[in-house]
Amino acid sequence: MTGITAGLTGFAVLLGLMALRIPIGVAMLSVGIGGYALYTGAMPLLAFLKTSTYYQFSTYSLSVIPLFVLMGEFATKAGMSSALYRTAAAFLGHRKGGLAMASIGGCAAFGAICGSSLATAATMGQVALPEMRRYNYSGALSTGALAAGGTLGILIPPSVILVLYALMAEQSIAKMFVAAMVPGVLAAIGYMIAVAIYVRLRPEEGPAGPRLPWSERLAALRETWSIILIFALVIIGMYRGWFTPTEAAAVGAFGAGVLAIFHGGMRLSGLMACLRGTAQTSAMIFLIMLGAEMFNAFLAQTQTPMLAAQAIQNAGLSPMLVLGAILLLYLALGCVMDSMSMLLLTIPIFYPIIGGLDFGMDRESTLIWFGILAVVVVEVGLITPPVGMNVFVINGMAKDVPMIESFRGVLPFLISDIVRILLLIAFPVVSLALVNLLG
């Protein structure tokens, strides 16, 4: 069996195990171990497992992941989602579709201190769904807006997905965070525009609420000062060199923990719940990382990534055509895989290919731009049928809304996502301008 045949066979077996509902981390680990052993023998496999596992998980930079996860857990306990939603609703709730826009704004702000799309969607759903029901919003609009808004959790920094990409592609975490800011803001604005167009066509699905006086709006805004302070301290401190990424995550987790104690009333039981949730999420991420490392080691033995890169370069295809094919593949994978597994599986294969193509930029800028594009496309997979993890999470909280209605509700946001992806492809400066401006 040739190397490329062995690699493609491994992919086929992996997809088969996923179809049997084997957890993605276990599936990648099993196929990787089996393929590596068949290709090299048992002793080289044991030697690889002994050294690679230790060196991968003893890396200091990897400690940033559980700290950012812990920050999100504390943020939830501190009741930050409620304060952010109240502020957004105070300024937008009097418009048609205003509560849906407020949900998106709240998701964007909460994503800045959470970093998980599923957690953002679930937390904001608990706050926003009852309010939208109270004002007779349709099930399609309310669940669709929350599912789409939740995807902002992995794009707006700090984001665990951006950290993982930076580590795999050997890029600066701080630069990845800064590069994601403008696309993240564009995503939130695009979603709000989608809501505005939706309620113009179907005004009965998003009625306007009462207009609050400016005194109440400013009072609501004052409740969010501590959240803005934490976000600014983490991002500015990391980029100005005050903290390393790990130290910035620790500072953010400490600040969110203080808020959870003094504003959210967190006690010992709540602290233990946050630590347990952090341990479970981190363990899941690390298991997927180990499985991806093992599977990619098997592919490296078969030389599949190198052969694929050579075939693409020798084919004489334009860089944009290669990029378009990769992004279309991500959209297809997003229908059957979760975002983290997709990136961990594919980035070691794709980033050398993209880094070797000429997009009119230096290699670092190209890889940062591609990382933002990859995360944006992966984000779309969270609301794409038939999987659409965010849609399932929100629909599970709104049990009276049929699943088909929730998927109908995300269609306007999918259109907004497609427009944004095309904009980011056509104008890389959207992702890179802030990075270049800050030097």
C-alpha positions in Angstrom: 0.0 0.0 0.0 1.4 3.4 -1.0 1.7 6.2 1.5 -1.1 8.3 0.0 -3.4 5.2 -0.1 -2.6 4.4 3.5 -3.4 8.0 4.6 -6.7 8.0 2.7 -7.6 4.7 4.2 -7.0 6.1 7.6 -9.3 9.0 6.9 -12.0 6.6 5.7 -11.7 4.5 8.9 -11.8 7.6 11.0 -15.0 8.8 9.4 -16.5 5.3 9.8 -15.8 5.4 13.6 -17.3 8.9 13.9 -20.4 7.6 12.0 -20.6 4.9 14.8 -20.7 7.8 17.3 -17.2 7.0 18.7 -15.9 10.2 20.4 -13.6 12.1 18.0 -10.6 12.1 20.3 -10.9 8.3 20.9 -11.4 7.7 17.1 -8.4 9.7 16.1 -6.2 8.1 18.8 -7.3 4.6 17.8 -6.7 5.1 14.0 -3.4 6.9 14.7 -2.1 4.1 17.0 -3.3 1.3 14.7 -1.9 3.0 11.5 1.4 4.0 13.1 1.9 0.4 14.4 1.1 -1.2 11.1 3.4 1.2 9.3 6.4 1.2 11.7 5.9 -1.7 14.2 5.2 -1.9 17.9 8.5 -0.7 19.4 8.7 2.6 17.4 5.0 3.2 18.4 5.8 2.8 22.1 8.8 5.0 21.8 6.7 7.7 20.1 3.9 7.5 22.7 6.5 7.8 25.5 8.2 10.9 24.3 5.5 12.7 22.3 2.8 12.6 25.0 5.2 14.0 27.6 6.6 16.8 25.4 3.2 17.8 24.1 1.5 18.2 27.5 4.5 19.5 29.5 4.6 22.6 27.3 4.2 25.7 29.4 2.3 27.6 26.7 -0.5 25.0 26.8 -1.4 26.0 30.4 -3.2 29.0 28.8 -6.1 26.8 27.8 -7.4 25.7 31.3 -6.9 29.2 32.6 -9.1 30.8 29.8 -11.6 28.0 30.4 -11.6 28.8 34.1 -12.1 32.5 33.3 -15.2 31.6 31.4 -16.5 29.4 34.2 -16.1 32.3 36.7 -17.7 34.7 34.3 -20.8 32.6 34.1 -21.0 32.3 37.9 -20.5 36.1 38.3 -23.7 36.7 36.4 -21.9 38.7 33.7 -24.2 37.4 31.0 -27.2 39.0 32.7 -25.5 42.4 33.0 -24.4 42.4 29.4 -27.8 41.4 28.1 -29.6 44.0 30.2 -27.2 46.7 28.8 -27.7 45.6 25.2 -31.5 45.4 25.7 -31.6 48.8 27.3 -30.1 50.4 24.2 -31.7 48.2 21.5 -34.8 46.7 22.9 -37.1 49.5 21.7 -36.4 48.6 18.0 -38.1 45.9 16.0 -36.1 42.8 16.5 -34.2 44.8 19.2 -34.1 41.9 21.8 -32.7 39.6 19.1 -30.0 42.3 18.4 -29.4 42.6 22.1 -28.9 38.9 22.4 -26.2 39.1 19.6 -24.6 42.0 21.3 -24.6 40.2 24.7 -23.1 37.1 23.1 -20.3 39.2 21.5 -19.5 40.8 24.8 -19.8 37.6 26.8 -17.6 35.8 24.2 -14.9 38.3 25.0 -14.5 36.8 28.5 -15.7 33.2 27.8 -14.1 31.9 24.6 -16.4 29.0 24.1 -19.3 29.1 21.6 -21.4 26.4 23.3 -21.0 28.0 26.7 -21.8 31.5 25.3 -24.9 30.2 23.5 -26.2 28.2 26.5 -25.5 31.0 29.1 -27.0 33.8 27.0 -30.0 31.5 26.1 -30.9 31.2 29.8 -31.1 35.0 30.1 -32.5 36.0 26.7 -35.0 33.3 25.8 -37.5 34.2 28.6 -37.4 37.9 27.6 -38.0 37.2 23.9 -40.9 34.9 24.8 -42.4 37.6 27.0 -42.5 40.0 24.0 -43.9 37.3 21.6 -40.8 36.8 19.5 -41.1 33.9 17.1 -39.3 30.7 17.9 -37.3 30.9 14.7 -35.9 34.4 15.3 -35.2 33.9 19.0 -33.4 30.6 18.7 -31.7 31.5 15.4 -30.3 34.7 16.8 -29.0 33.0 20.0 -27.4 30.1 18.0 -25.7 32.5 15.6 -24.7 34.9 18.4 -23.2 32.0 20.3 -20.7 31.4 17.5 -19.0 34.7 18.4 -17.6 33.0 21.4 -14.8 31.3 19.5 -13.9 34.3 17.3 -13.9 37.3 19.7 -10.7 37.0 21.9 -9.7 35.5 24.2 -10.6 32.3 22.4 -9.4 28.7 23.1 -9.7 27.9 19.3 -7.4 30.9 18.4 -4.9 29.7 21.1 -4.9 26.2 19.6 -4.4 27.5 16.1 -1.5 29.8 17.2 0.2 26.9 19.0 -0.2 24.5 16.0 0.8 27.1 13.3 3.6 28.5 15.5 2.1 32.0 15.5 1.8 34.7 18.2 -1.2 34.2 20.4 -1.4 38.0 21.0 -1.3 38.7 17.2 -4.1 36.1 16.6 -6.3 37.8 19.2 -5.7 41.3 17.8 -6.4 40.0 14.2 -9.7 38.5 15.3 -11.1 41.8 16.8 -12.2 43.5 13.6 -13.7 40.3 12.0 -15.5 39.7 15.4 -17.0 43.1 15.4 -18.0 42.8 11.8 -19.7 39.4 12.6 -21.8 41.0 15.3 -22.8 44.0 13.1 -23.6 41.6 10.2 -25.9 39.5 12.4 -27.7 42.6 13.7 -28.2 43.8 10.1 -29.6 40.3 9.3 -32.1 40.7 12.2 -33.1 44.2 10.9 -33.8 42.8 7.4 -35.6 39.8 8.8 -38.0 41.8 10.9 -38.6 44.2 8.0 -39.9 41.3 6.0 -41.6 39.6 9.0 -42.4 42.4 11.5 -44.7 40.2 13.6 -41.8 37.9 14.5 -39.8 40.5 16.4 -42.1 43.3 17.9 -40.5 46.3 19.5 -40.3 46.7 23.3 -40.6 49.8 25.4 -38.1 52.7 25.1 -36.1 53.1 28.3 -35.0 56.6 29.5 -31.3 57.5 29.3 -30.9 57.3 33.0 -31.8 53.6 33.0 -29.6 52.9 30.0 -26.6 54.5 31.7 -27.3 52.7 34.9 -27.3 49.4 33.0 -24.0 50.4 31.2 -22.3 51.1 34.6 -22.9 47.5 35.6 -20.5 46.3 32.9 -17.4 48.4 33.8 -15.7 45.5 35.5 -16.2 43.2 32.5 -14.7 45.8 30.2 -11.8 46.3 32.6 -11.0 42.5 32.6 -11.2 42.3 28.8 -9.0 45.4 28.3 -6.4 44.2 30.9 -6.1 40.8 29.3 -5.8 41.9 25.7 -3.8 45.2 26.2 -1.5 43.6 28.8 -0.7 40.7 26.6 0.0 42.8 23.5 2.0 45.5 25.3 4.2 42.8 26.9 3.0 43.3 30.5 2.0 39.6 30.6 2.7 36.4 28.7 -0.5 34.8 27.3 -0.5 32.4 30.3 -0.1 35.2 32.8 -2.8 37.2 31.0 -5.2 34.2 31.3 -4.3 33.9 35.0 -5.0 37.6 35.5 -8.3 37.3 33.7 -9.3 34.2 35.6 -8.5 35.9 38.9 -10.5 39.0 38.0 -13.5 37.0 36.9 -13.2 34.9 40.1 -13.2 38.0 42.3 -16.4 39.2 40.5 -18.0 35.8 40.9 -17.4 36.0 44.7 -18.4 39.6 45.3 -21.1 40.1 42.6 -22.3 36.6 41.8 -22.3 35.3 45.4 -20.1 32.3 44.5 -19.3 30.1 47.5 -17.2 27.0 48.0 -19.7 24.7 46.2 -19.7 27.1 43.3 -15.9 27.3 43.2 -15.7 23.5 43.2 -18.3 23.4 40.3 -16.1 25.9 38.3 -13.0 23.8 38.9 -14.7 20.6 38.0 -16.1 22.2 34.8 -12.7 23.5 33.9 -11.1 20.1 34.5 -13.7 18.3 32.4 -13.5 20.8 29.5 -9.7 20.8 29.6 -9.5 17.0 29.7 -11.8 16.8 26.6 -9.6 19.3 24.7 -6.4 17.5 25.7 -7.8 14.1 24.7 -8.7 15.5 21.3 -5.2 17.1 21.0 -3.6 13.8 21.9 -5.7 11.9 19.3 -5.0 14.6 16.7 -1.2 14.3 17.4 -1.3 10.6 17.1 -3.3 10.6 13.9 -1.1 13.3 12.4 2.0 11.3 13.3 0.5 8.4 11.4 -0.1 10.7 8.4 3.4 12.0 8.6 4.7 8.4 8.4 2.7 7.9 5.2 3.9 11.3 4.0 0.3 12.2 3.0 0.6 15.9 4.0 3.9 16.4 2.1 2.6 14.5 -1.0 -0.6 16.5 -0.9 1.3 19.8 -0.7 3.6 18.8 -3.5 0.7 17.8 -5.7 -1.1 21.1 -5.1 2.1 23.1 -5.8 2.9 21.1 -9.0 -0.7 21.4 -10.3 -0.2 25.0 -11.0 -3.4 26.0 -9.3 -3.9 29.6 -8.2 -3.5 30.3 -4.5 -7.0 31.6 -4.2 -8.4 28.5 -5.8 -6.5 26.3 -3.3 -7.8 28.5 -0.4 -11.4 28.3 -1.7 -11.2 24.5 -1.9 -9.9 24.3 1.7 -12.6 26.6 3.0 -15.3 24.6 1.1 -13.9 21.4 2.7 -14.2 23.1 6.1 -17.9 23.9 5.4 -18.5 20.3 4.5 -16.7 19.0 7.5 -18.6 21.4 9.7 -21.8 19.5 8.9 -20.5 16.3 10.6 -17.7 17.4 13.0 -17.3 19.8 15.9 -15.1 22.9 15.5 -12.2 22.0 17.7 -11.8 18.5 16.3 -11.9 19.8 12.8 -9.1 22.3 13.3 -6.9 19.9 15.3 -7.3 17.3 12.5 -6.7 19.6 9.5 -4.5 22.5 10.5 -1.2 20.4 10.6 -2.0 19.4 7.0 -3.3 22.7 5.6 -1.1 25.4 7.2 2.1 24.2 5.5 0.2 24.3 2.1 -1.1 27.8 2.7 2.2 29.0 4.1 4.0 27.9 0.9 1.6 29.8 -1.5 2.1 33.4 -2.6 -0.8 35.6 -1.5 1.2 38.8 -1.8 2.0 38.8 1.9 4.9 37.5 4.1 4.4 34.0 5.6 3.5 35.3 9.1 0.7 37.5 7.7 -0.6 34.8 5.5 -0.9 32.3 8.3 -2.6 34.8 10.6 -5.0 35.7 7.9 -5.7 32.0 7.1 -6.2 31.3 10.8 -8.9 33.9 11.1 -10.6 32.6 7.9 -10.4 29.0 9.2 -12.0 30.0 12.6 -14.7 32.0 10.8 -15.6 29.1 8.5 -15.5 26.6 11.5 -17.8 29.0 13.3 -20.3 28.7 10.4 -20.3 24.9 11.0 -21.7 25.5 14.4 -25.0 26.6 12.9 -25.0 24.5 9.7 -27.3 21.5 9.4 -27.4 18.5 10.1 -25.1 18.9 13.2 -25.1 22.6 14.0 -24.1 22.2 17.7 -25.2 25.6 18.7 -28.7 25.1 17.2 -29.1 21.9 19.1 -28.0 23.5 22.4 -30.5 26.5 22.0 -33.3 24.2 20.7 -32.9 22.0 23.7 -33.5 25.0 25.9 -36.6 26.1 23.9 -38.4 22.8 23.8 -41.6 24.2 22.4 -39.7 25.3 19.1 -39.5 22.6 16.4 -35.9 21.9 15.2 -36.8 22.8 11.7 -37.9 26.3 12.9 -34.6 26.8 14.6 -32.7 25.9 11.4 -35.0 28.2 9.5 -34.1 31.0 11.9 -30.3 30.7 11.3 -30.6 31.1 7.5 -30.3 34.9 7.5 -27.2 34.6 9.7 -25.7 32.0 7.3 -26.1 34.5 4.5 -24.4 37.1 6.6 -21.6 34.7 7.3 -21.0 34.0 3.6 -20.8 37.7 2.8 -18.3 38.2 5.7 -16.1 35.3 4.5 -16.0 36.7 0.9 -15.1 40.1 2.4 -12.2 38.6 4.5 -10.9 36.7 1.4 -11.1 39.7 -0.9 -9.6 42.1 1.7 -7.0 40.5 4.0 -6.4 43.9 5.4 -9.6 43.6 7.4 -7.8 40.9 9.6 -4.3 42.4 9.4 -4.8 46.1 9.7 -4.9 46.2 13.5 -2.0 43.9 13.8 0.1 46.1 11.5 -1.1 49.3 13.1 0.0 48.1 16.6 3.3 46.9 15.2 
